[in-house]
Amino acid sequence: MTPDTLERAVWTRKHLITLNELTREEILFILDTAESFKEVSTRSVKKVPALRGRVVVTMFFEDSTRTRLSFELAAQRLSADVIDFAEKMSSTQKGESLIDTARNIEAMGVDIMILRHPASGAPLDLTRAVNCCVVNAGDGQHAHPTQGLLDLFTIRERKGRIDGLNVAIVGDIAHSRVARSDLVGLLKLGAKVWFVGPPTLVPRSFEQLGARVTHDFDAILPEMDVVNMLRIQKERITSNVFPSVREYVKLFGLDRQRLTRCKPDVLIMHPGPVNRGIELAADVADGPQSSILRQVTNGLAVRMAVLFLCQQAAGHPAAAARA
């Protein structure tokens, strides 16, 4: 399937808010669509006309580099016009609500809104207030669906499958929207998922969502096919829920010595940015098992696929029922 023939495929979801709402088949459809867009980056002219004449606005109420630039470049490679909404210079600083701001922006002819917001549920609220497509770029501690999709894409690319794999997600699970989205996608595609970290950051309650919880990284490491190390935020390091940095590195950091306990073909991942020397030793982050930069590359193709499919659905009769 190529970008030129994808227009004949049927996709009826106008928004992407979480992976929970997607079926296994829909997730695979996105991954297959992303595969077809990946070759665009290898062309001499790195553009396709899939969204020509469409307007995409990125609305980031939290700081971001990778996700924001990835979405902007994805929209540009689809030939869309892109507006970067600067929250610090906007009317929200004067007291205007998110919904009023979004409605005013939509009135300018926007087709797709990409929203990152510190409040969980903000993208869903937005879908009820505007008629254009809404894509969640991360909301609170709730979901980060495109990060989940690009992680799935990277695992499938490197391993050839996801079904039956053992995947460890290590770190601050309690506050991680990436971990939640990865868990949903991995379980739907047949993987087994372990959440790993200190008890204060990895509560047993996650077992109710289908994860296997352990506080002993070394015990499960030899059986893992994929190890996804999460970034430890600075505010956690200074809080009372976090052990000392030295203790965390000793128990949950992935260095060369601990890597020797892994399978030779283990896949090491990280959503970035990496705290070198804490989650990952530098030689592991840059080593042959690492796919950190590949995740960034694949994120572009995945976000191209999401923007294309959501806009395609906007004109489909079944989209209204699912909007």
Secondary structure, DSSP 4 states (H G I P E B T S, - for coil): --TTTGGGS------B--STTS-HHHHHHHHHHHHHHHGGGGSSS---STTTT-EEEEEESS--SHHHHHHHHHHHHTT-EEEEEEGGGSGGGGT--HHHHHHHHHTTT--EEEEEESSTTHHHHHHTT-SSEEEEEEETTTB-HHHHHHHHHHHHHHHS--TT-EEEEES--TT-HHHHHHHHHHHHTT-EEEEES-TTTS-GGGGGGTPEEES-HHHHGGG-SEEEEPPPPHHHHTSTTS--HHHHHHHH-B-HHHHTTS-TTPEEE--S---BTTTB-HHHHTSTTB-HHHHHHHHHHHHHHHHHHHHHHHTSTTHHHH-
